[in-house]
Amino acid sequence: MSTTAVAELDVTPPARERSAFGDGFARMDQAQKIKLGLGALALLAIALAFFFMGRQPEWRVLYANLGDKDGGAIVAQLSQMNVPYKHAEGGQAIMVPADKVHDTRLRLASQGLPKGSVTGFEMMEANRFGMTQFQERLTFQRGLEGELTRSIQSLSSVQSARIHLALPNQNGFFREQQKPSASVLLTLHPGRTLDRAQVAGIVHLVASSVPEMNPKAVSIVDDAGNLLSNPPDGQAQGADTQKLQYVQQLEQLYTRRIMEMLEPLVGRNNVKAQVSAEVDFSMVESTSEQHRPNQGPDAPATVRSQQTVEDGSGPRAQPSGVPGAVSNQPPATGTAPINGAAAPVGVNSAQGTGQAGSSRRESVVNYEVDKTVKVVRESSGQVKRLSAAVVINHRTTVDKAGKETTTAIPPQQLEQMTALVRETIGFNKERGDSVNVVNAVFNVEKAGEDAAALPWWKEADNQELMRSLAWPLGMVGLGLLVLMGMVRPGLKLMKTPAARRLETTPVQPLNAVLNESPERPGLPMPSNEPTAEAQRIADAKRLALENPMAVANIVKGWVNGEAPA
């Protein structure tokens, strides 16, 4: 009777000869392959985004605030020049790459672009044959309006302007010629204003460009409908901006004077001053008439009119008296005192021999009466009252240990500073002016405290830097996430050698059927009672004897590396 023994053998499947990546990709399951493919596509998309973002040019404004006509001409010319462009700000600006801005402007300027929506006297060059006198006058007026518009738009504060000229037709048959007038509409840049001198300059510019135009006939209005020029009557209507500007300039003038006077005494940033001025803009005109009496009886008086009436009756008086030159002279002229009683006018009897008669004489004299007419016209903008408030910081002293201490200014010196302020602003007690100088401690915040109070991430420069780096850093972070989470595990699995993978695979024991019983030296003899190992050996023997094909298939599967069924 032959004995059969079963031995346990370690059988390792032979490795196939493949490339490292191919073998690794073949060992991956379906989910791992999909994950690796998606990661590779994501990395490719991120790389392409970086490439195109790096190649995208920086856009700069070529022209802004163009009319539709100029904008269309420039766009057509850019298309012919093969220059890329795009619109910005709702189509009000044309943008081109930053490296082509200056070259494109020079090339467009050589072709006369942009021509500008405002045309001047170049309209006169396009006179066509058969133009009437009215059309010529209208073309000249439009050209003059265009030239004035260009001149006014060259001012730094003016964004755009529009001018309307009213030029009446001059005719020699009219007795009274109508004078020309002008209206100017201004659109200012945001945050800018025109002072009184600038408005007056625009008025005189327009008035000097049109013959026989009075500056009072020029009206200037801003885009909000406010009248910037003076009204035709020359009187301001209400508290306009010009009055407010005048008051502000006056207050700033007095404040600057106080600061320039006290800063050398107390130091810079140790004095604060504020002046409030009350200005009277009313126009006052007064007329007075005075009558004065004569100062005395001997004072000269001017005769305004004199009237003398003589009446006589009876025979003519014969000369009497001693013959000679004295008796032949006419009687002297009567005199009337200015302030005295009038002399009585009587009837004088004629003296003669044998002749008698009567006569009557009346005399009326009118003298000029003293009269004084005085007209006083007070100008507007007179200062009615000034109020000055000045705060001076305490004195700061440093001892030998480096400790700072503050002390108040002595009252005597504070009184001297008050007197200086009064003299600086022209203090007038009768006008009701007031000056108040106070000595107090300033609460000055140090620069270090301000910097510590504001975190670094809230600073404007740092926020702008973070916004500029947000897109690149975000893309880099996304790429690293895709690489470490999706691509790297797949590549690591593909690069793992096949032998290392087999080492990690558990070795399955192979029960081999042997005809001869192996010698087991040193092993104790099995007992008669069957053990678990002996039971498995017996089952294997029985399976090999009863179904050898099944055992052969099991061994074949182990060799091919397939899991047993």
MARZA-815066 format. One line per field, with one value per residue (C-alpha): residue number from 0; x, y, z. Coordinates in nm, 3 decimals. Layout:
N
n = NUM, ...
px = X, ...
py = Y, ...
pz = Z, ...
//
This chain:
565
n = 0, 1, 2, 3, 4, 5, 6, 7, 8, 9, 10, 11, 12, 13, 14, 15, 16, 17, 18, 19, 20, 21, 22, 23, 24, 25, 26, 27, 28, 29, 30, 31, 32, 33, 34, 35, 36, 37, 38, 39, 40, 41, 42, 43, 44, 45, 46, 47, 48, 49, 50, 51, 52, 53, 54, 55, 56, 57, 58, 59, 60, 61, 62, 63, 64, 65, 66, 67, 68, 69, 70, 71, 72, 73, 74, 75, 76, 77, 78, 79, 80, 81, 82, 83, 84, 85, 86, 87, 88, 89, 90, 91, 92, 93, 94, 95, 96, 97, 98, 99, 100, 101, 102, 103, 104, 105, 106, 107, 108, 109, 110, 111, 112, 113, 114, 115, 116, 117, 118, 119, 120, 121, 122, 123, 124, 125, 126, 127, 128, 129, 130, 131, 132, 133, 134, 135, 136, 137, 138, 139, 140, 141, 142, 143, 144, 145, 146, 147, 148, 149, 150, 151, 152, 153, 154, 155, 156, 157, 158, 159, 160, 161, 162, 163, 164, 165, 166, 167, 168, 169, 170, 171, 172, 173, 174, 175, 176, 177, 178, 179, 180, 181, 182, 183, 184, 185, 186, 187, 188, 189, 190, 191, 192, 193, 194, 195, 196, 197, 198, 199, 200, 201, 202, 203, 204, 205, 206, 207, 208, 209, 210, 211, 212, 213, 214, 215, 216, 217, 218, 219, 220, 221, 222, 223, 224, 225, 226, 227, 228, 229, 230, 231, 232, 233, 234, 235, 236, 237, 238, 239, 240, 241, 242, 243, 244, 245, 246, 247, 248, 249, 250, 251, 252, 253, 254, 255, 256, 257, 258, 259, 260, 261, 262, 263, 264, 265, 266, 267, 268, 269, 270, 271, 272, 273, 274, 275, 276, 277, 278, 279, 280, 281, 282, 283, 284, 285, 286, 287, 288, 289, 290, 291, 292, 293, 294, 295, 296, 297, 298, 299, 300, 301, 302, 303, 304, 305, 306, 307, 308, 309, 310, 311, 312, 313, 314, 315, 316, 317, 318, 319, 320, 321, 322, 323, 324, 325, 326, 327, 328, 329, 330, 331, 332, 333, 334, 335, 336, 337, 338, 339, 340, 341, 342, 343, 344, 345, 346, 347, 348, 349, 350, 351, 352, 353, 354, 355, 356, 357, 358, 359, 360, 361, 362, 363, 364, 365, 366, 367, 368, 369, 370, 371, 372, 373, 374, 375, 376, 377, 378, 379, 380, 381, 382, 383, 384, 385, 386, 387, 388, 389, 390, 391, 392, 393, 394, 395, 396, 397, 398, 399, 400, 401, 402, 403, 404, 405, 406, 407, 408, 409, 410, 411, 412, 413, 414, 415, 416, 417, 418, 419, 420, 421, 422, 423, 424, 425, 426, 427, 428, 429, 430, 431, 432, 433, 434, 435, 436, 437, 438, 439, 440, 441, 442, 443, 444, 445, 446, 447, 448, 449, 450, 451, 452, 453, 454, 455, 456, 457, 458, 459, 460, 461, 462, 463, 464, 465, 466, 467, 468, 469, 470, 471, 472, 473, 474, 475, 476, 477, 478, 479, 480, 481, 482, 483, 484, 485, 486, 487, 488, 489, 490, 491, 492, 493, 494, 495, 496, 497, 498, 499, 500, 501, 502, 503, 504, 505, 506, 507, 508, 509, 510, 511, 512, 513, 514, 515, 516, 517, 518, 519, 520, 521, 522, 523, 524, 525, 526, 527, 528, 529, 530, 531, 532, 533, 534, 535, 536, 537, 538, 539, 540, 541, 542, 543, 544, 545, 546, 547, 548, 549, 550, 551, 552, 553, 554, 555, 556, 557, 558, 559, 560, 561, 562, 563, 564
px = 0.000, 0.153, 0.149, 0.058, 0.185, 0.072, 0.334, 0.274, 0.462, 0.482, 0.404, 0.471, 0.308, 0.564, 0.569, 0.487, 0.738, 0.573, 0.673, 0.654, 0.375, 0.184, 0.193, 0.096, -0.191, -0.313, -0.316, -0.538, -0.910, -1.170, -1.224, -0.852, -0.815, -1.102, -0.956, -0.613, -0.762, -0.965, -0.660, -0.451, -0.721, -0.751, -0.375, -0.380, -0.663, -0.478, -0.159, -0.348, -0.515, -0.174, -0.041, -0.320, -0.335, 0.037, -0.001, -0.302, -0.186, -0.244, -0.508, -0.474, -0.711, -0.638, -0.907, -1.197, -1.514, -1.527, -1.826, -1.997, -1.849, -1.490, -1.529, -1.652, -1.369, -1.105, -1.248, -1.249, -0.890, -0.780, -0.933, -0.732, -0.415, -0.472, -0.456, -0.669, -0.911, -1.205, -1.459, -1.477, -1.690, -2.006, -1.845, -1.708, -1.344, -1.142, -0.867, -0.567, -0.266, -0.034, 0.268, 0.081, -0.080, 0.176, 0.245, -0.128, -0.187, 0.090, -0.035, -0.392, -0.275, -0.096, -0.435, -0.610, -0.792, -0.968, -1.106, -1.309, -1.679, -1.608, -1.520, -1.384, -1.296, -1.202, -1.571, -1.499, -1.269, -1.561, -1.754, -1.947, -2.043, -2.374, -2.373, -2.600, -2.503, -2.715, -2.538, -2.199, -2.293, -2.426, -2.109, -1.895, -2.102, -2.067, -1.694, -1.658, -1.857, -1.631, -1.312, -1.441, -1.545, -1.196, -1.039, -1.264, -1.222, -0.846, -0.898, -0.804, -1.134, -1.363, -1.459, -1.678, -1.837, -2.109, -2.146, -2.445, -2.380, -2.657, -2.514, -2.780, -2.776, -2.620, -2.810, -2.721, -3.089, -3.159, -3.118, -3.050, -2.832, -2.890, -2.582, -2.457, -2.482, -2.351, -2.448, -2.194, -2.281, -1.996, -1.954, -1.683, -1.473, -1.600, -1.478, -1.362, -1.503, -1.437, -1.356, -1.462, -1.141, -1.174, -1.538, -1.443, -1.165, -1.411, -1.650, -1.381, -1.251, -1.592, -1.661, -1.324, -1.372, -1.698, -1.699, -1.902, -2.001, -2.042, -1.908, -2.240, -2.411, -2.226, -2.401, -2.221, -2.419, -2.287, -2.438, -2.651, -2.818, -2.635, -2.551, -2.177, -2.148, -2.292, -2.654, -2.703, -2.789, -2.463, -2.635, -2.603, -2.922, -2.898, -2.605, -2.435, -2.111, -1.904, -2.002, -1.928, -1.591, -1.511, -1.596, -1.388, -1.090, -1.119, -1.131, -0.838, -0.637, -0.685, -0.618, -0.293, -0.182, -0.240, -0.055, 0.242, 0.260, 0.236, 0.416, 0.766, 0.681, 0.519, 0.644, 0.484, 0.170, 0.134, -0.125, -0.469, -0.666, -1.006, -1.152, -1.519, -1.602, -1.939, -1.948, -2.213, -2.289, -2.574, -2.552, -2.629, -2.680, -2.777, -2.848, -2.851, -2.937, -2.827, -2.929, -2.703, -2.783, -2.547, -2.276, -2.288, -2.388, -2.055, -2.051, -2.061, -2.378, -2.444, -2.724, -2.946, -3.194, -3.270, -3.575, -3.620, -3.949, -3.959, -4.272, -4.294, -4.561, -4.558, -4.317, -3.965, -3.733, -3.489, -3.131, -3.066, -2.775, -2.434, -2.338, -2.051, -1.950, -2.092, -2.444, -2.454, -2.372, -2.658, -2.779, -2.604, -2.753, -2.949, -2.816, -3.022, -2.871, -2.877, -3.006, -3.123, -3.452, -3.534, -3.513, -3.853, -3.927, -4.083, -4.179, -3.907, -4.006, -3.832, -3.618, -3.627, -3.729, -4.085, -4.136, -4.290, -4.353, -4.355, -4.181, -4.191, -3.918, -3.930, -3.635, -3.643, -3.315, -3.301, -2.985, -2.869, -2.935, -2.655, -2.729, -2.515, -2.611, -2.412, -2.442, -2.278, -2.259, -2.111, -1.942, -2.048, -1.828, -1.754, -1.649, -1.905, -1.751, -1.455, -1.431, -1.099, -1.049, -0.691, -0.579, -0.213, -0.056, 0.123, 0.498, 0.687, 1.013, 1.252, 1.452, 1.791, 1.636, 1.457, 1.110, 0.874, 0.663, 0.407, 0.365, 0.113, 0.210, 0.238, -0.061, 0.159, 0.295, -0.053, -0.177, 0.103, 0.002, -0.357, -0.241, -0.048, -0.358, -0.563, -0.313, -0.285, -0.655, -0.709, -0.919, -1.191, -1.380, -1.648, -1.720, -1.780, -1.475, -1.377, -1.053, -1.023, -0.683, -0.684, -0.389, -0.466, -0.296, -0.320, -0.417, -0.171, -0.183, 0.150, 0.219, 0.302, -0.037, -0.212, -0.015, -0.090, -0.458, -0.491, -0.415, -0.179, -0.441, -0.666, -0.410, -0.493, -0.157, -0.168, -0.526, -0.438, -0.141, -0.357, -0.617, -0.350, -0.204, -0.538, -0.580, -0.226, -0.210, -0.557, -0.464, -0.141, -0.328, -0.588, -0.313, -0.135, -0.462, -0.533, -0.175, -0.154, -0.510, -0.573, -0.259, 0.011, -0.163, -0.217, 0.143, 0.271, 0.060, 0.183, 0.550, 0.525, 0.727, 0.543, 0.775, 0.694, 0.327, 0.369, 0.564, 0.272, 0.036, -0.024, 0.122, -0.137, -0.028, -0.041, -0.128, 0.081, -0.001, 0.307, 0.324, 0.590, 0.555, 0.816, 1.048, 0.994, 1.296, 1.261, 0.885, 0.679, 0.470, 0.110, -0.132, -0.417, -0.664, -0.716, -0.611, -0.734, -0.427, -0.463, -0.826, -0.735, -0.474, -0.723, -0.976, -0.713, -0.615, -0.972, -1.035, -0.721, -0.825, -1.187, -1.161, -0.811, -0.935, -1.055, -0.718, -0.544, -0.761, -0.680, -0.307, -0.347, -0.529, -0.254, 0.011, -0.181, -0.229, -0.606, -0.794, -0.941, -1.308
py = 0.000, 0.329, 0.630, 0.981, 1.305, 1.661, 1.942, 2.318, 2.515, 2.893, 2.964, 3.323, 3.425, 3.531, 3.908, 4.022, 4.224, 4.567, 4.933, 5.090, 5.342, 5.098, 4.826, 5.072, 5.217, 4.860, 4.776, 5.083, 5.038, 5.236, 5.504, 5.571, 5.608, 5.861, 6.057, 6.070, 6.185, 6.464, 6.586, 6.596, 6.793, 7.041, 7.100, 7.154, 7.410, 7.599, 7.607, 7.741, 8.010, 8.124, 8.128, 8.339, 8.572, 8.634, 8.711, 8.941, 9.302, 9.591, 9.825, 10.203, 10.483, 10.612, 10.883, 10.967, 11.179, 11.150, 11.229, 10.959, 11.090, 11.099, 10.768, 10.591, 10.735, 10.629, 10.276, 10.236, 10.353, 10.118, 9.826, 9.919, 9.952, 9.606, 9.755, 9.572, 9.794, 9.779, 10.019, 10.127, 10.356, 10.288, 10.358, 10.699, 10.581, 10.375, 10.157, 9.996, 9.797, 10.002, 9.953, 10.095, 10.406, 10.667, 10.514, 10.493, 10.854, 10.980, 10.778, 10.899, 11.260, 11.239, 11.160, 11.445, 11.233, 11.311, 11.614, 11.719, 11.790, 12.164, 12.331, 12.681, 12.905, 12.603, 12.600, 12.907, 12.698, 12.488, 12.773, 12.640, 12.826, 13.011, 13.067, 13.354, 13.640, 13.498, 13.163, 13.334, 13.532, 13.217, 13.024, 13.304, 13.307, 12.930, 12.952, 13.229, 13.024, 12.726, 12.926, 13.072, 12.724, 12.591, 12.879, 12.832, 12.453, 12.500, 12.619, 12.355, 12.373, 12.360, 12.019, 12.139, 12.464, 12.583, 12.940, 13.113, 13.444, 13.687, 13.903, 14.141, 14.250, 14.597, 14.833, 15.195, 15.291, 15.215, 15.501, 15.276, 14.975, 14.668, 14.557, 14.193, 13.961, 13.619, 13.327, 13.072, 12.732, 12.568, 12.211, 12.196, 11.901, 11.725, 11.899, 12.219, 12.570, 12.907, 13.208, 13.563, 13.648, 13.346, 13.425, 13.787, 13.661, 13.449, 13.744, 13.975, 13.704, 13.670, 14.046, 14.125, 13.869, 14.023, 14.384, 14.637, 14.382, 14.512, 14.281, 14.328, 14.155, 13.828, 13.572, 13.266, 12.972, 12.638, 12.295, 12.325, 12.644, 12.880, 13.226, 13.275, 13.622, 13.937, 14.029, 14.307, 14.562, 14.486, 14.398, 14.057, 13.866, 13.700, 13.518, 13.379, 13.186, 13.496, 13.654, 13.335, 13.307, 13.665, 13.602, 13.283, 13.457, 13.739, 13.496, 13.295, 13.616, 13.714, 13.358, 13.340, 13.670, 13.543, 13.217, 13.397, 13.625, 13.363, 13.060, 13.211, 13.261, 12.930, 12.700, 12.524, 12.316, 12.482, 12.742, 12.719, 13.023, 13.084, 13.417, 13.485, 13.792, 13.959, 14.143, 14.387, 14.354, 14.608, 14.907, 15.237, 15.569, 15.887, 16.245, 16.550, 16.915, 17.192, 17.563, 17.796, 18.159, 18.449, 18.457, 18.832, 19.175, 19.226, 18.883, 18.904, 18.801, 18.732, 18.927, 18.691, 18.957, 19.327, 19.530, 19.913, 20.105, 20.493, 20.706, 21.097, 21.376, 21.757, 21.985, 21.860, 21.978, 22.244, 22.224, 22.415, 22.492, 22.626, 22.571, 22.333, 21.964, 21.851, 21.974, 21.812, 21.454, 21.195, 21.091, 20.801, 20.442, 20.347, 20.066, 19.820, 19.643, 19.262, 19.199, 19.554, 19.730, 19.857, 20.228, 20.395, 20.500, 20.851, 21.131, 21.382, 21.753, 21.904, 22.201, 22.476, 22.824, 22.865, 22.496, 22.215, 21.836, 21.475, 21.137, 20.765, 20.498, 20.119, 19.882, 19.496, 19.301, 18.915, 18.753, 18.385, 18.154, 17.913, 17.545, 17.226, 16.895, 16.586, 16.238, 15.947, 15.598, 15.326, 15.035, 14.675, 14.427, 14.633, 14.447, 14.502, 14.285, 14.050, 13.769, 13.591, 13.276, 13.159, 12.850, 12.820, 12.497, 12.473, 12.497, 12.167, 12.139, 11.843, 11.788, 11.622, 11.277, 11.321, 11.355, 11.598, 11.834, 12.093, 12.432, 12.707, 13.036, 13.323, 13.561, 13.859, 13.695, 13.573, 13.931, 14.042, 13.776, 13.896, 14.250, 14.119, 13.942, 14.260, 14.464, 14.195, 14.190, 14.564, 14.545, 14.812, 14.836, 15.068, 14.814, 14.541, 14.324, 14.053, 13.860, 13.559, 13.392, 13.071, 12.867, 12.492, 12.153, 12.000, 11.634, 11.523, 11.163, 11.008, 10.849, 10.515, 10.502, 10.568, 10.294, 10.050, 10.134, 10.047, 9.681, 9.615, 9.429, 9.736, 9.970, 10.086, 9.986, 9.638, 9.586, 9.689, 9.450, 9.165, 9.231, 9.224, 8.897, 8.727, 8.587, 8.445, 8.301, 8.153, 7.982, 7.847, 7.716, 7.548, 7.387, 7.254, 7.117, 6.933, 6.807, 6.679, 6.547, 6.394, 6.359, 6.271, 5.963, 5.820, 5.884, 5.729, 5.421, 5.393, 5.422, 5.141, 4.834, 4.504, 4.309, 4.546, 4.497, 4.119, 4.141, 4.308, 4.038, 3.758, 3.421, 3.151, 2.797, 2.525, 2.179, 1.944, 1.579, 1.358, 0.980, 0.935, 1.032, 1.296, 1.239, 1.473, 1.445, 1.581, 1.602, 1.416, 1.133, 1.224, 1.092, 0.875, 1.157, 1.358, 1.725, 2.019, 2.009, 1.640, 1.691, 1.954, 1.726, 1.447, 1.672, 1.783, 1.430, 1.330, 1.632, 1.554, 1.196, 1.261, 1.578, 1.630, 1.888, 2.126, 2.114, 2.179, 2.487, 2.619, 2.592, 2.750, 3.049, 3.099, 3.102, 3.364, 3.582, 3.546, 3.532, 3.190, 3.148
pz = 0.000, -0.109, 0.120, -0.001, 0.163, 0.113, 0.132, 0.150, -0.127, -0.178, -0.544, -0.672, -1.004, -1.267, -1.346, -1.697, -1.889, -1.934, -1.905, -1.562, -1.648, -1.867, -1.607, -1.335, -1.541, -1.613, -1.241, -1.163, -1.129, -1.323, -1.052, -1.019, -1.397, -1.412, -1.122, -1.287, -1.620, -1.461, -1.269, -1.585, -1.769, -1.479, -1.475, -1.851, -1.818, -1.544, -1.751, -2.054, -1.837, -1.711, -2.064, -2.209, -1.908, -1.943, -2.312, -2.264, -2.323, -2.086, -2.223, -2.214, -2.316, -2.666, -2.682, -2.452, -2.480, -2.858, -3.070, -3.272, -3.594, -3.470, -3.287, -3.601, -3.810, -3.556, -3.524, -3.901, -3.922, -3.641, -3.830, -4.139, -3.930, -3.773, -3.423, -3.162, -2.972, -2.737, -2.591, -2.229, -2.013, -2.207, -2.543, -2.442, -2.458, -2.707, -2.558, -2.731, -2.600, -2.383, -2.609, -2.910, -2.761, -2.867, -3.208, -3.285, -3.179, -3.406, -3.701, -3.650, -3.610, -3.945, -4.098, -3.916, -3.658, -3.440, -3.616, -3.315, -3.293, -3.273, -3.601, -3.636, -3.926, -4.138, -4.230, -4.444, -4.662, -4.783, -4.944, -5.236, -5.547, -5.529, -5.152, -5.050, -4.821, -4.539, -4.563, -4.559, -4.249, -4.080, -4.164, -4.023, -3.704, -3.661, -3.722, -3.464, -3.211, -3.276, -3.226, -2.899, -2.783, -2.849, -2.658, -2.355, -2.353, -2.324, -1.963, -1.706, -1.514, -1.820, -1.954, -2.241, -2.354, -2.587, -2.711, -2.872, -3.042, -3.131, -3.411, -3.541, -3.902, -3.920, -4.149, -4.216, -4.250, -3.883, -3.639, -3.340, -3.414, -3.200, -3.010, -3.021, -2.722, -2.624, -2.400, -2.275, -2.126, -1.933, -1.810, -1.544, -1.438, -1.123, -0.810, -0.984, -0.976, -1.138, -0.928, -1.005, -1.190, -1.421, -1.500, -1.575, -1.801, -2.002, -2.030, -2.163, -2.397, -2.562, -2.561, -2.717, -2.995, -3.123, -3.251, -3.051, -2.786, -2.432, -2.156, -1.976, -2.269, -2.203, -1.981, -1.844, -1.705, -1.571, -1.637, -1.319, -1.444, -1.207, -1.339, -1.299, -1.449, -1.293, -1.378, -1.634, -1.363, -1.184, -0.855, -0.699, -0.634, -0.292, -0.139, -0.447, -0.463, -0.535, -0.202, -0.015, -0.184, -0.091, 0.276, 0.279, 0.123, 0.377, 0.670, 0.534, 0.495, 0.860, 0.977, 0.782, 0.929, 1.283, 1.215, 1.061, 1.365, 1.642, 1.494, 1.542, 1.911, 2.008, 1.733, 1.441, 1.507, 1.848, 1.750, 1.591, 1.477, 1.328, 1.213, 1.144, 0.935, 0.903, 0.571, 0.454, 0.082, 0.073, -0.163, 0.018, -0.162, 0.032, -0.084, 0.150, 0.079, 0.322, 0.336, 0.531, 0.631, 0.572, 0.832, 0.893, 0.756, 0.588, 0.421, 0.042, -0.126, -0.489, -0.656, -0.846, -0.991, -0.954, -1.058, -1.042, -1.107, -1.132, -1.164, -1.172, -1.228, -1.274, -1.455, -1.503, -1.234, -1.336, -1.234, -0.915, -0.700, -0.769, -1.128, -1.166, -1.205, -0.873, -0.939, -1.286, -1.158, -1.134, -0.791, -0.618, -0.629, -0.325, -0.102, 0.100, 0.400, 0.388, 0.739, 0.832, 0.780, 0.434, 0.377, 0.322, -0.027, -0.017, -0.249, -0.293, -0.365, -0.650, -0.569, -0.816, -0.863, -0.948, -1.041, -0.827, -0.897, -0.740, -0.827, -0.703, -0.724, -0.635, -0.635, -0.580, -0.539, -0.505, -0.359, -0.394, -0.097, 0.012, -0.081, -0.048, -0.217, -0.100, -0.256, -0.068, -0.226, -0.004, -0.175, -0.100, 0.085, 0.394, 0.707, 0.980, 1.250, 1.306, 1.560, 1.615, 1.827, 1.893, 2.088, 2.192, 2.316, 2.650, 2.648, 2.645, 2.838, 2.864, 3.181, 3.213, 3.245, 2.913, 3.062, 2.889, 3.097, 2.985, 3.148, 3.088, 2.928, 3.180, 3.178, 3.097, 2.782, 2.689, 2.710, 2.478, 2.226, 2.248, 2.169, 1.868, 1.738, 1.775, 1.582, 1.315, 1.229, 1.274, 1.589, 1.609, 1.935, 1.795, 1.523, 1.782, 1.705, 1.954, 2.010, 2.240, 2.301, 2.510, 2.639, 2.658, 2.619, 2.270, 2.239, 1.972, 1.852, 1.771, 1.437, 1.603, 1.768, 1.439, 1.269, 1.551, 1.548, 1.179, 1.097, 0.813, 0.611, 0.615, 0.464, 0.113, -0.036, 0.111, 0.000, -0.354, -0.351, -0.225, -0.494, -0.764, -0.631, -0.561, -0.912, -0.958, -0.606, -0.641, -0.965, -0.814, -0.511, -0.730, -0.939, -0.629, -0.496, -0.821, -0.842, -0.483, -0.458, -0.802, -1.013, -0.760, -0.612, -0.960, -1.066, -0.742, -0.801, -1.162, -1.061, -0.797, -0.924, -0.982, -0.752, -0.467, -0.529, -0.523, -0.200, -0.039, -0.175, 0.082, -0.019, -0.045, 0.054, -0.214, -0.102, -0.324, -0.336, -0.303, -0.350, -0.087, 0.273, 0.363, 0.649, 0.934, 1.160, 1.501, 1.482, 1.730, 1.607, 1.548, 1.794, 1.696, 1.747, 1.421, 1.439, 1.233, 1.012, 0.953, 0.869, 0.605, 0.455, 0.437, 0.265, 0.013, -0.065, -0.116, -0.346, -0.552, -0.592, -0.666, -0.886, -1.021, -1.285, -1.014, -0.842, -1.175, -1.235, -0.889, -0.954, -1.297, -1.144, -0.888, -1.161, -1.362, -1.052, -1.044, -0.718, -0.638, -0.694
//
